[in-house]
């Protein structure tokens, strides 16, 4: 990874999960911005103007993570996105394909965040 510190926007409706992700990323020397739903995530993204990666939940109030990905891809087709989910109310066996079709870079299950998140974020930035 290059010397410039990367900026990551975490969009997650559960405050405890957002905090966990923030702590993991900050310990790995990433700058972190937060939003509690897709609508807020779009506003934070627009105001920041300097987001290198978005990590978003799928199931959230106001705007889902999938709606967030679609909207932000219209503004920046090269933005890197990691989608995370615990499955919500349905089986998410097909979410990986849906997320990739919509332009997400990677998909991760929430129960793997602590073990796999930094590996995945570092992998995103290795290809930059």
N, CA, C and O atoms as a MOPAC input file, in Angstrom:
PM7 MOZYME 1SCF
protein

 N      0.84900 1    -1.17200 1     0.00000 1
 C      0.00000 1     0.00000 1     0.00000 1
 C      0.89600 1     1.23700 1     0.00000 1
 O      1.95600 1     1.24600 1     0.62700 1
 N      0.45700 1     2.29300 1    -0.71700 1
 C      1.30100 1     3.47500 1    -0.77800 1
 C      1.27800 1     4.24300 1     0.54000 1
 O      0.57200 1     3.87700 1     1.48000 1
 N      2.08100 1     5.33300 1     0.58900 1
 C      2.25200 1     6.06000 1     1.84300 1
 C      1.05700 1     6.92800 1     2.22600 1
 O      0.91600 1     7.27500 1     3.39800 1
 N      0.20600 1     7.28400 1     1.29000 1
 C     -0.96400 1     8.12300 1     1.59600 1
 C     -1.99800 1     7.33400 1     2.39100 1
 O     -2.39800 1     6.23700 1     2.00100 1
 N     -2.41800 1     7.90500 1     3.50200 1
 C     -3.42900 1     7.23900 1     4.33100 1
 C     -4.76000 1     7.24300 1     3.58500 1
 O     -5.18100 1     8.27800 1     3.06700 1
 N     -5.41600 1     6.09700 1     3.52900 1
 C     -6.66600 1     5.93100 1     2.78900 1
 C     -7.86300 1     6.29600 1     3.66600 1
 O     -7.84500 1     6.09600 1     4.88000 1
 N     -8.89700 1     6.83300 1     3.03100 1
 C    -10.12000 1     7.24400 1     3.69800 1
 C    -11.23600 1     6.24400 1     3.41000 1
 O    -11.54100 1     5.95100 1     2.25400 1
 N    -11.83500 1     5.72800 1     4.47400 1
 C    -12.86700 1     4.70600 1     4.35900 1
 C    -14.16400 1     5.23700 1     4.97600 1
 O    -14.17300 1     5.74500 1     6.09700 1
 N    -15.25100 1     5.10800 1     4.22400 1
 C    -16.57800 1     5.46300 1     4.71600 1
 C    -17.29300 1     4.18100 1     5.12000 1
 O    -17.47300 1     3.28200 1     4.29900 1
 N    -17.70200 1     4.09600 1     6.38400 1
 C    -18.42300 1     2.93500 1     6.89800 1
 C    -19.90000 1     3.32300 1     7.02600 1
 O    -20.24500 1     4.25600 1     7.75000 1
 N    -20.76300 1     2.59300 1     6.31400 1
 C    -22.20100 1     2.86200 1     6.32600 1
 C    -22.88800 1     1.63000 1     6.91800 1
 O    -22.95700 1     0.57500 1     6.28700 1
 N    -23.39100 1     1.78800 1     8.13800 1
 C    -23.95700 1     0.67000 1     8.90400 1
 C    -24.95900 1     1.22900 1     9.89600 1
 O    -24.66600 1     2.20100 1    10.59300 1
 N    -26.14000 1     0.62600 1     9.96900 1
 C    -27.17500 1     1.16400 1    10.84900 1
 C    -27.00000 1     0.79000 1    12.31700 1
 O    -27.56000 1     1.47000 1    13.17700 1
 N    -26.26100 1    -0.24200 1    12.63600 1
 C    -26.03300 1    -0.60700 1    14.03700 1
 C    -24.76300 1     0.07100 1    14.55000 1
 O    -23.66400 1    -0.19000 1    14.06200 1
 N    -24.93500 1     0.94200 1    15.53800 1
 C    -23.81500 1     1.72800 1    16.06500 1
 C    -22.67700 1     0.85100 1    16.57700 1
 O    -21.50800 1     1.18800 1    16.38600 1
 N    -22.99500 1    -0.25700 1    17.21800 1
 C    -21.94300 1    -1.12500 1    17.76700 1
 C    -21.10600 1    -1.75900 1    16.65300 1
 O    -19.89400 1    -1.91600 1    16.80100 1
 N    -21.73500 1    -2.11500 1    15.56200 1
 C    -21.00200 1    -2.69000 1    14.42800 1
 C    -20.13600 1    -1.61800 1    13.78000 1
 O    -18.98200 1    -1.87500 1    13.43700 1
 N    -20.68900 1    -0.40700 1    13.60800 1
 C    -19.90300 1     0.70600 1    13.05400 1
 C    -18.67000 1     0.96800 1    13.90800 1
 O    -17.57000 1     1.15400 1    13.38900 1
 N    -18.86700 1     0.98100 1    15.22900 1
 C    -17.74700 1     1.24200 1    16.13200 1
 C    -16.68800 1     0.15400 1    16.01000 1
 O    -15.49500 1     0.45400 1    15.97100 1
 N    -17.10600 1    -1.08900 1    15.95100 1
 C    -16.17300 1    -2.20800 1    15.79700 1
 C    -15.35400 1    -2.06400 1    14.50900 1
 O    -14.13300 1    -2.22200 1    14.51900 1
 N    -16.03200 1    -1.76600 1    13.41800 1
 C    -15.34100 1    -1.59600 1    12.13200 1
 C    -14.38200 1    -0.41000 1    12.20300 1
 O    -13.24600 1    -0.49400 1    11.73600 1
 N    -14.84400 1     0.69200 1    12.78700 1
 C    -13.98900 1     1.87700 1    12.92600 1
 C    -12.71100 1     1.53600 1    13.69200 1
 O    -11.61400 1     1.88000 1    13.25400 1
 N    -12.85200 1     0.86100 1    14.83100 1
 C    -11.68200 1     0.52100 1    15.65000 1
 C    -10.70800 1    -0.37900 1    14.89900 1
 O     -9.49500 1    -0.18700 1    14.97400 1
 N    -11.23500 1    -1.35100 1    14.18300 1
 C    -10.38500 1    -2.25500 1    13.39400 1
 C     -9.62600 1    -1.46900 1    12.33300 1
 O     -8.41900 1    -1.65000 1    12.17300 1
 N    -10.32100 1    -0.60400 1    11.61300 1
 C     -9.69600 1     0.15400 1    10.52800 1
 C     -8.70000 1     1.18600 1    11.05300 1
 O     -7.61700 1     1.34500 1    10.48900 1
 N     -9.05700 1     1.88100 1    12.12000 1
 C     -8.13000 1     2.87500 1    12.67300 1
 C     -6.87600 1     2.21800 1    13.22200 1
 O     -5.78900 1     2.78600 1    13.12200 1
 N     -7.00600 1     1.04100 1    13.79600 1
 C     -5.82600 1     0.31300 1    14.29000 1
 C     -4.90000 1    -0.07500 1    13.14200 1
 O     -3.69800 1    -0.25600 1    13.33400 1
 N     -5.47300 1    -0.20100 1    11.94400 1
 C     -4.67800 1    -0.53400 1    10.75600 1
 C     -4.28400 1     0.72800 1     9.97700 1
 O     -3.84100 1     0.63700 1     8.83200 1
 N     -4.44400 1     1.90200 1    10.59800 1
 C     -4.00000 1     3.18100 1    10.06200 1
 C     -4.83400 1     3.70700 1     8.88700 1
 O     -4.30100 1     4.35200 1     7.98400 1
 N     -6.13100 1     3.43300 1     8.90300 1
 C     -7.03600 1     4.01900 1     7.91900 1
 C     -7.81400 1     5.15100 1     8.58900 1
 O     -8.13400 1     5.07100 1     9.77500 1
 N     -8.12000 1     6.21700 1     7.81900 1
 C     -9.02900 1     7.26800 1     8.27700 1
 C    -10.44800 1     6.76100 1     8.06600 1
 O    -10.73300 1     6.13700 1     7.04400 1
 N    -11.34000 1     7.01900 1     9.01300 1
 C    -12.69700 1     6.47900 1     8.93400 1
 C    -13.73400 1     7.58800 1     9.10900 1
 O    -13.65100 1     8.39900 1    10.03100 1
 N    -14.71800 1     7.60100 1     8.19500 1
 C    -15.93300 1     8.41000 1     8.31800 1
 C    -17.07700 1     7.43700 1     8.51400 1
 O    -16.98400 1     6.28000 1     8.10400 1
 N    -18.16600 1     7.89400 1     9.14300 1
 C    -19.28800 1     7.00000 1     9.41400 1
 C    -20.59800 1     7.58600 1     8.93700 1
 O    -20.76000 1     8.80300 1     8.84700 1
 N    -21.54100 1     6.68900 1     8.63100 1
 C    -22.92300 1     7.05600 1     8.33800 1
 C    -23.81100 1     5.92500 1     8.83200 1
 O    -23.41200 1     4.76000 1     8.82500 1
 N    -25.03000 1     6.28000 1     9.26400 1
 C    -25.91000 1     5.28500 1     9.87200 1
 C    -26.93300 1     4.69300 1     8.91100 1
 O    -27.70100 1     3.81300 1     9.30000 1
 N    -26.95900 1     5.15900 1     7.66100 1
 C    -27.83600 1     4.57000 1     6.63600 1
 C    -27.35700 1     5.02900 1     5.26500 1
 O    -26.47000 1     5.87600 1     5.16300 1
 N    -27.94200 1     4.47300 1     4.22200 1
 C    -27.50500 1     4.79000 1     2.86800 1
 C    -27.68000 1     6.24400 1     2.48900 1
 O    -26.82700 1     6.82100 1     1.81500 1
 N    -28.77800 1     6.83800 1     2.91800 1
 C    -29.03500 1     8.24800 1     2.62100 1
 C    -27.95100 1     9.13500 1     3.23800 1
 O    -27.40500 1    10.01900 1     2.57800 1
 N    -27.65200 1     8.88500 1     4.50300 1
 C    -26.59700 1     9.63900 1     5.18100 1
 C    -25.24000 1     9.34700 1     4.55300 1
 O    -24.39700 1    10.23900 1     4.45200 1
 N    -25.02400 1     8.10800 1     4.13200 1
 C    -23.77000 1     7.73500 1     3.48900 1
 C    -23.50300 1     8.53100 1     2.22500 1
 O    -22.37100 1     8.94400 1     1.97200 1
 N    -24.54200 1     8.74800 1     1.43300 1
 C    -24.39900 1     9.54200 1     0.21500 1
 C    -24.02500 1    10.97700 1     0.55900 1
 O    -23.17500 1    11.57000 1    -0.10500 1
 N    -24.64800 1    11.53900 1     1.58500 1
 C    -24.33200 1    12.90800 1     2.00700 1
 C    -22.89000 1    13.01400 1     2.50800 1
 O    -22.17600 1    13.95000 1     2.14800 1
 N    -22.46100 1    12.06000 1     3.33400 1
 C    -21.08000 1    12.07600 1     3.84500 1
 C    -20.09900 1    11.94600 1     2.67900 1
 O    -19.08000 1    12.63500 1     2.64600 1
 N    -20.40100 1    11.07200 1     1.73500 1
 C    -19.54700 1    10.88200 1     0.55500 1
 C    -19.41500 1    12.19100 1    -0.22800 1
 O    -18.31000 1    12.58500 1    -0.60300 1
 N    -20.54400 1    12.86400 1    -0.47500 1
 C    -20.53000 1    14.11900 1    -1.23700 1
 C    -19.74400 1    15.19600 1    -0.50300 1
 O    -18.95700 1    15.91200 1    -1.12200 1
 N    -19.94400 1    15.32300 1     0.80500 1
 C    -19.27700 1    16.36300 1     1.58700 1
 C    -17.78000 1    16.10200 1     1.70800 1
 O    -16.98000 1    17.03700 1     1.70100 1
 N    -17.40400 1    14.83000 1     1.81700 1
 C    -16.00400 1    14.48900 1     1.99600 1
 C    -15.19500 1    14.76300 1     0.73600 1
 O    -14.15800 1    15.42400 1     0.78200 1
 N    -15.67600 1    14.25400 1    -0.37800 1
 C    -14.96000 1    14.41800 1    -1.63400 1
 C    -13.65100 1    13.66600 1    -1.70300 1
 O    -12.88900 1    13.83000 1    -2.65600 1
 N    -13.37800 1    12.84200 1    -0.70200 1
 C    -12.07700 1    12.18500 1    -0.64800 1
 C    -12.19700 1    10.79200 1    -0.03000 1
 O    -11.42800 1    10.45100 1     0.86900 1
 N    -13.13900 1     9.99500 1    -0.49400 1
 C    -13.34700 1     8.64600 1     0.03100 1
 C    -12.71200 1     7.64600 1    -0.94100 1
 O    -12.98700 1     7.66800 1    -2.14100 1
 N    -11.86300 1     6.77500 1    -0.40400 1
 C    -11.18900 1     5.77300 1    -1.22600 1
 C    -11.92100 1     4.43500 1    -1.24700 1
 O    -11.77800 1     3.65700 1    -2.19100 1
 N    -12.70800 1     4.16900 1    -0.20100 1
 C    -13.40700 1     2.89300 1    -0.07300 1
 C    -14.66800 1     3.09800 1     0.74400 1
 O    -14.67700 1     3.84600 1     1.72100 1
 N    -15.73400 1     2.42300 1     0.33100 1
 C    -16.97000 1     2.42200 1     1.10800 1
 C    -17.22200 1     1.00200 1     1.59000 1
 O    -17.17700 1     0.05600 1     0.80500 1
 N    -17.48600 1     0.85600 1     2.88000 1
 C    -17.90900 1    -0.42000 1     3.45500 1
 C    -19.34400 1    -0.20200 1     3.89500 1
 O    -19.61200 1     0.63700 1     4.75600 1
 N    -20.27900 1    -0.96000 1     3.30400 1
 C    -21.68800 1    -0.72500 1     3.58900 1
 C    -22.44600 1    -2.00600 1     3.88800 1
 O    -22.21000 1    -3.05200 1     3.28300 1
 N    -23.35400 1    -1.89300 1     4.83000 1
 C    -24.32700 1    -2.94200 1     5.10200 1
 C    -25.30500 1    -2.96500 1     3.93800 1
 O    -25.39500 1    -1.99400 1     3.18700 1
 N    -26.03500 1    -4.05500 1     3.77900 1
 C    -27.06900 1    -4.12600 1     2.74500 1
 C    -28.39100 1    -3.61400 1     3.28600 1
 O    -28.99900 1    -2.72000 1     2.69700 1
 N    -28.84100 1    -4.16900 1     4.39800 1
 C    -30.16900 1    -3.87400 1     4.92200 1
 C    -30.10900 1    -2.73500 1     5.92400 1
 O    -29.63200 1    -2.90700 1     7.04600 1
 N    -30.60200 1    -1.55300 1     5.50800 1
 C    -30.61800 1    -0.36900 1     6.36700 1
 C    -31.87900 1     0.43800 1     6.08100 1
 O    -32.48100 1     0.30500 1     5.01600 1
 N    -32.27500 1     1.27800 1     7.03800 1
 C    -33.42200 1     2.15500 1     6.78700 1
 C    -33.06200 1     3.27500 1     5.80800 1
 O    -31.88600 1     3.54600 1     5.56500 1
 N    -34.06500 1     3.90500 1     5.26500 1
 C    -33.98700 1     5.06500 1     4.35400 1
 C    -33.43900 1     4.68500 1     2.98700 1
 O    -34.16400 1     4.80400 1     1.99900 1
 N    -32.20500 1     4.23700 1     2.88500 1
 C    -31.63300 1     3.71000 1     1.64800 1
 C    -30.80300 1     2.49700 1     2.00200 1
 O    -30.01000 1     2.51900 1     2.94300 1
 N    -30.99500 1     1.44200 1     1.23700 1
 C    -30.22600 1     0.22200 1     1.47800 1
 C    -28.80100 1     0.39400 1     0.95100 1
 O    -28.49400 1     1.34600 1     0.23500 1
 N    -27.95500 1    -0.54200 1     1.32200 1
 C    -26.59500 1    -0.54500 1     0.81500 1
 C    -26.55200 1    -0.73100 1    -0.68900 1
 O    -25.70000 1    -0.15400 1    -1.36400 1
 N    -27.47600 1    -1.54100 1    -1.22500 1
 C    -27.51500 1    -1.74700 1    -2.67000 1
 C    -27.90500 1    -0.45200 1    -3.38800 1
 O    -27.34800 1    -0.13300 1    -4.43700 1
 N    -28.86400 1     0.29400 1    -2.82300 1
 C    -29.23600 1     1.58800 1    -3.41000 1
 C    -28.06300 1     2.56200 1    -3.33800 1
 O    -27.82300 1     3.33000 1    -4.27000 1
 N    -27.33900 1     2.52000 1    -2.22200 1
 C    -26.15600 1     3.34900 1    -2.04800 1
 C    -25.12300 1     3.05000 1    -3.12600 1
 O    -24.59000 1     3.96800 1    -3.74900 1
 N    -24.83700 1     1.77100 1    -3.35000 1
 C    -23.85000 1     1.36800 1    -4.35700 1
 C    -24.27400 1     1.85700 1    -5.74000 1
 O    -23.46100 1     2.41300 1    -6.47700 1
 N    -25.53900 1     1.65200 1    -6.09300 1
 C    -26.02700 1     2.07300 1    -7.40900 1
 C    -25.85800 1     3.57900 1    -7.58600 1
 O    -25.36200 1     4.03200 1    -8.61800 1
 N    -26.26700 1     4.35200 1    -6.58600 1
 C    -26.19100 1     5.81300 1    -6.69400 1
 C    -24.75900 1     6.31200 1    -6.75700 1
 O    -24.44600 1     7.19200 1    -7.55900 1
 N    -23.88400 1     5.76300 1    -5.92200 1
 C    -22.50100 1     6.23100 1    -5.91600 1
 C    -21.74100 1     5.79200 1    -7.16200 1
 O    -20.83500 1     6.49500 1    -7.60900 1
 N    -22.08900 1     4.66100 1    -7.71900 1
 C    -21.46300 1     4.21800 1    -8.97000 1
 C    -21.77800 1     5.18200 1   -10.11100 1
 O    -20.97400 1     5.32300 1   -11.03200 1
 N    -22.92500 1     5.84200 1   -10.06900 1
 C    -23.26900 1     6.85100 1   -11.08300 1
 C    -22.33700 1     8.05000 1   -10.97400 1
 O    -22.01500 1     8.67500 1   -11.98500 1
 N    -21.90000 1     8.37700 1    -9.76800 1
 C    -21.02700 1     9.52500 1    -9.52300 1
 C    -19.55700 1     9.17100 1    -9.74200 1
 O    -18.77800 1     9.99800 1   -10.21600 1
 N    -19.18600 1     7.95100 1    -9.39900 1
 C    -17.79300 1     7.52700 1    -9.49400 1
 C    -17.75900 1     6.03500 1    -9.79500 1
 O    -17.87700 1     5.20800 1    -8.89100 1
 N    -17.59700 1     5.69800 1   -11.06700 1
 C    -17.64300 1     4.28400 1   -11.44800 1
 C    -16.45700 1     3.48300 1   -10.91700 1
 O    -16.48200 1     2.25200 1   -10.93600 1
 N    -15.41900 1     4.17200 1   -10.44500 1
 C    -14.22900 1     3.48700 1    -9.95000 1
 C    -14.17700 1     3.33900 1    -8.43300 1
 O    -13.21900 1     2.77600 1    -7.90400 1
 N    -15.19900 1     3.83900 1    -7.71900 1
 C    -15.16900 1     3.75000 1    -6.25900 1
 C    -15.14500 1     2.28800 1    -5.82200 1
 O    -15.86300 1     1.44900 1    -6.36700 1
 N    -14.32500 1     2.00900 1    -4.85100 1
 C    -14.21400 1     0.65800 1    -4.29700 1
 C    -15.27300 1     0.48000 1    -3.22000 1
 O    -15.46700 1     1.36500 1    -2.38700 1
 N    -15.96100 1    -0.66100 1    -3.23300 1
 C    -17.05000 1    -0.91500 1    -2.29100 1
 C    -16.94000 1    -2.32400 1    -1.73500 1
 O    -16.79600 1    -3.28800 1    -2.48700 1
 N    -17.00900 1    -2.43900 1    -0.42200 1
 C    -17.15000 1    -3.73600 1     0.23000 1
 C    -18.54300 1    -3.74800 1     0.85000 1
 O    -18.88700 1    -2.87100 1     1.64200 1
 N    -19.33300 1    -4.74300 1     0.48700 1
 C    -20.67700 1    -4.88300 1     1.02600 1
 C    -20.64000 1    -5.93500 1     2.11600 1
 O    -20.06100 1    -7.00600 1     1.93600 1
 N    -21.26800 1    -5.62500 1     3.26300 1
 C    -21.33700 1    -6.60900 1     4.33500 1
 C    -22.78100 1    -6.83800 1     4.72000 1
 O    -23.62800 1    -5.95900 1     4.55800 1
 N    -23.05600 1    -8.02700 1     5.23400 1
 C    -24.42500 1    -8.35000 1     5.63000 1
 C    -24.43100 1    -9.51300 1     6.59800 1
 O    -23.54100 1   -10.36300 1     6.59300 1
 N    -25.46100 1    -9.52700 1     7.43000 1
 C    -25.70300 1   -10.69300 1     8.27800 1
 C    -26.85600 1   -11.50400 1     7.71200 1
 O    -27.24900 1   -12.51500 1     8.29500 1
 N    -27.39900 1   -11.07300 1     6.59000 1
 C    -28.45500 1   -11.81300 1     5.92400 1
 C    -29.82300 1   -11.21400 1     6.09100 1
 O    -30.74200 1   -11.56000 1     5.34800 1
 N    -29.98600 1   -10.32400 1     7.04800 1
 C    -31.29000 1    -9.69800 1     7.22100 1
 C    -32.39200 1   -10.72400 1     7.38700 1
 O    -32.24100 1   -11.70300 1     8.11800 1
 N    -33.50600 1   -10.49100 1     6.69900 1
 C    -34.66400 1   -11.36100 1     6.83100 1
 C    -34.66000 1   -12.51500 1     5.83500 1
 O    -35.52600 1   -13.38800 1     5.89400 1
 N    -33.71100 1   -12.52500 1     4.93600 1
 C    -33.71700 1   -13.56300 1     3.89900 1
 C    -32.36700 1   -14.25500 1     3.81600 1
 O    -31.37500 1   -13.80100 1     4.38700 1
 N    -32.35600 1   -15.34600 1     3.10300 1
 C    -31.11500 1   -16.06300 1     2.83800 1
 C    -30.30300 1   -15.21300 1     1.87200 1
 O    -30.83600 1   -14.78100 1     0.85000 1
 N    -29.04300 1   -14.96300 1     2.15900 1
 C    -28.27000 1   -14.09700 1     1.29000 1
 C    -27.31000 1   -14.86200 1     0.39600 1
 O    -26.26200 1   -14.32900 1     0.03200 1
 N    -27.63600 1   -16.09200 1     0.03400 1
 C    -26.75600 1   -16.87600 1    -0.82200 1
 C    -26.56400 1   -16.22100 1    -2.18600 1
 O    -25.53700 1   -16.43800 1    -2.82900 1
 N    -27.53100 1   -15.42200 1    -2.64100 1
 C    -27.41800 1   -14.76600 1    -3.93900 1
 C    -26.90200 1   -13.33600 1    -3.82900 1
 O    -26.66900 1   -12.70100 1    -4.85700 1
 N    -26.71700 1   -12.81200 1    -2.63700 1
 C    -26.30500 1   -11.42400 1    -2.51200 1
 C    -24.93800 1   -11.16100 1    -3.11600 1
 O    -24.69800 1   -10.07400 1    -3.64100 1
 N    -24.04200 1   -12.12600 1    -3.05300 1
 C    -22.72500 1   -11.92800 1    -3.63500 1
 C    -22.85900 1   -11.58100 1    -5.11000 1
 O    -22.25300 1   -10.61200 1    -5.56700 1
 N    -23.62600 1   -12.33600 1    -5.85200 1
 C    -23.81800 1   -12.06600 1    -7.27500 1
 C    -24.49200 1   -10.74600 1    -7.52900 1
 O    -24.11000 1   -10.02800 1    -8.45300 1
 N    -25.48800 1   -10.40400 1    -6.73400 1
 C    -26.19500 1    -9.12800 1    -6.88000 1
 C    -25.23900 1    -7.97900 1    -6.61800 1
 O    -25.20600 1    -7.01200 1    -7.37900 1
 N    -24.46600 1    -8.07400 1    -5.55400 1
 C    -23.52800 1    -7.00700 1    -5.20300 1
 C    -22.47500 1    -6.81800 1    -6.29400 1
 O    -22.14900 1    -5.68600 1    -6.65000 1
 N    -21.95000 1    -7.90100 1    -6.81700 1
 C    -20.95400 1    -7.80700 1    -7.88400 1
 C    -21.56200 1    -7.18300 1    -9.13300 1
 O    -20.92900 1    -6.35200 1    -9.78400 1
 N    -22.78400 1    -7.57700 1    -9.46800 1
 C    -23.46100 1    -7.01800 1   -10.63200 1
 C    -23.62800 1    -5.51500 1   -10.48800 1
 O    -23.50000 1    -4.77900 1   -11.46600 1
 N    -23.91300 1    -5.05600 1    -9.27800 1
 C    -24.09800 1    -3.63000 1    -9.03100 1
 C    -22.77600 1    -2.88800 1    -8.87600 1
 O    -22.77200 1    -1.66100 1    -8.77900 1
 N    -21.67800 1    -3.59100 1    -8.85100 1
 C    -20.38100 1    -2.93400 1    -8.82700 1
 C    -19.61600 1    -2.99500 1    -7.52200 1
 O    -18.60100 1    -2.31200 1    -7.38000 1
 N    -20.06300 1    -3.78100 1    -6.57100 1
 C    -19.29400 1    -3.90900 1    -5.33400 1
 C    -17.99100 1    -4.64000 1    -5.62000 1
 O    -17.94800 1    -5.55500 1    -6.44300 1
 N    -16.93900 1    -4.23300 1    -4.93900 1
 C    -15.63300 1    -4.86000 1    -5.12100 1
 C    -15.57800 1    -6.21300 1    -4.42200 1
 O    -15.06500 1    -7.18400 1    -4.97900 1
 N    -16.10900 1    -6.27600 1    -3.19200 1
 C    -16.14000 1    -7.51600 1    -2.41500 1
 C    -17.38800 1    -7.56500 1    -1.54900 1
 O    -18.04300 1    -6.55000 1    -1.31500 1
 N    -17.70000 1    -8.75400 1    -1.08200 1
 C    -18.81800 1    -9.00600 1    -0.17400 1
 C    -18.27600 1    -9.79100 1     1.01200 1
 O    -17.48600 1   -10.71700 1     0.83400 1
 N    -18.69500 1    -9.42900 1     2.22000 1
 C    -18.24000 1   -10.16100 1     3.40500 1
 C    -19.41000 1   -10.30800 1     4.37600 1
 O    -20.20700 1    -9.38600 1     4.54800 1
 N    -19.50200 1   -11.46000 1     4.99800 1
 C    -20.51300 1   -11.69600 1     6.03400 1
 C    -20.05400 1   -11.02600 1     7.33000 1
 O    -18.86900 1   -11.04800 1     7.66100 1
 N    -20.99600 1   -10.43200 1     8.05600 1
 C    -20.64800 1    -9.69300 1     9.27700 1
 C    -19.92600 1   -10.55600 1    10.30600 1
 O    -19.07800 1   -10.05300 1    11.04200 1
 N    -20.24400 1   -11.82700 1    10.36700 1
 C    -19.59200 1   -12.65400 1    11.37700 1
 C    -18.11100 1   -12.89500 1    11.07100 1
 O    -17.40000 1   -13.47400 1    11.89200 1
 N    -17.64300 1   -12.45900 1     9.90700 1
 C    -16.22900 1   -12.59200 1     9.54600 1
 C    -15.45400 1   -11.28000 1     9.66600 1
 O    -14.25700 1   -11.24200 1     9.38400 1
 N    -16.12400 1   -10.21000 1    10.08000 1
 C    -15.49500 1    -8.89100 1    10.10600 1
 C    -14.20700 1    -8.87800 1    10.91300 1
 O    -13.17700 1    -8.41700 1    10.42000 1
 N    -14.24300 1    -9.36600 1    12.12300 1
 C    -13.06600 1    -9.27100 1    12.99200 1
 C    -11.87700 1   -10.04200 1    12.41400 1
 O    -10.73500 1    -9.59500 1    12.52000 1
 N    -12.14100 1   -11.17500 1    11.81800 1
 C    -11.07100 1   -12.02200 1    11.29700 1
 C    -10.58800 1   -11.58100 1     9.91800 1
 O     -9.39100 1   -11.63600 1     9.63800 1
 N    -11.49800 1   -11.14700 1     9.06000 1
 C    -11.17700 1   -10.96000 1     7.64800 1
 C    -11.14300 1    -9.52400 1     7.13500 1
 O    -10.61400 1    -9.28600 1     6.04900 1
 N    -11.68800 1    -8.55500 1     7.87600 1
 C    -11.87900 1    -7.21800 1     7.31100 1
 C    -10.57800 1    -6.56400 1     6.84800 1
 O    -10.50700 1    -6.09600 1     5.71200 1
 N     -9.56900 1    -6.52000 1     7.67900 1
 C     -8.32500 1    -5.84200 1     7.28900 1
 C     -7.66600 1    -6.52900 1     6.10400 1
 O     -7.12200 1    -5.85800 1     5.22700 1
 N     -7.70600 1    -7.84900 1     6.06400 1
 C     -7.14900 1    -8.55800 1     4.90100 1
 C     -7.85000 1    -8.10800 1     3.63000 1
 O     -7.20600 1    -7.86700 1     2.60900 1
 N     -9.16400 1    -7.99600 1     3.69500 1
 C     -9.95300 1    -7.61300 1     2.52800 1
 C     -9.71500 1    -6.15600 1     2.14800 1
 O     -9.57300 1    -5.85300 1     0.96300 1
 N     -9.66700 1    -5.26200 1     3.10400 1
 C     -9.41100 1    -3.84500 1     2.81900 1
 C     -8.01000 1    -3.68900 1     2.22200 1
 O     -7.84100 1    -2.96900 1     1.23800 1
 N     -7.02800 1    -4.33700 1     2.79000 1
 C     -5.67500 1    -4.26900 1     2.24100 1
 C     -5.63300 1    -4.81400 1     0.80500 1
 O     -4.91800 1    -4.28900 1    -0.04900 1
 N     -6.40200 1    -5.86400 1     0.56100 1
 C     -6.46700 1    -6.44300 1    -0.78400 1
 C     -7.04300 1    -5.44200 1    -1.77400 1
 O     -6.56300 1    -5.34900 1    -2.90300 1
 N     -8.06000 1    -4.69400 1    -1.37300 1
 C     -8.64500 1    -3.65700 1    -2.23300 1
 C     -7.56500 1    -2.66000 1    -2.64100 1
 O     -7.46400 1    -2.30900 1    -3.81700 1
 N     -6.76600 1    -2.20700 1    -1.69700 1
 C     -5.79100 1    -1.17400 1    -1.97800 1
 C     -4.50100 1    -1.70200 1    -2.60800 1
 O     -3.71900 1    -0.90600 1    -3.12800 1
 N     -4.25400 1    -2.99000 1    -2.58100 1
 C     -3.09800 1    -3.55400 1    -3.27900 1
 C     -3.22400 1    -3.36500 1    -4.77700 1
 O     -2.22000 1    -3.23700 1    -5.47800 1
 N     -4.45400 1    -3.34800 1    -5.27100 1
 C     -4.70200 1    -3.26300 1    -6.71200 1
 C     -4.82300 1    -1.83300 1    -7.20400 1
 O     -5.12100 1    -1.60900 1    -8.37700 1
 N     -4.59600 1    -0.85000 1    -6.31800 1
 C     -4.74700 1     0.57200 1    -6.71900 1
 C     -3.44700 1     1.08100 1    -7.28200 1
 O     -3.35800 1     2.24300 1    -7.67500 1

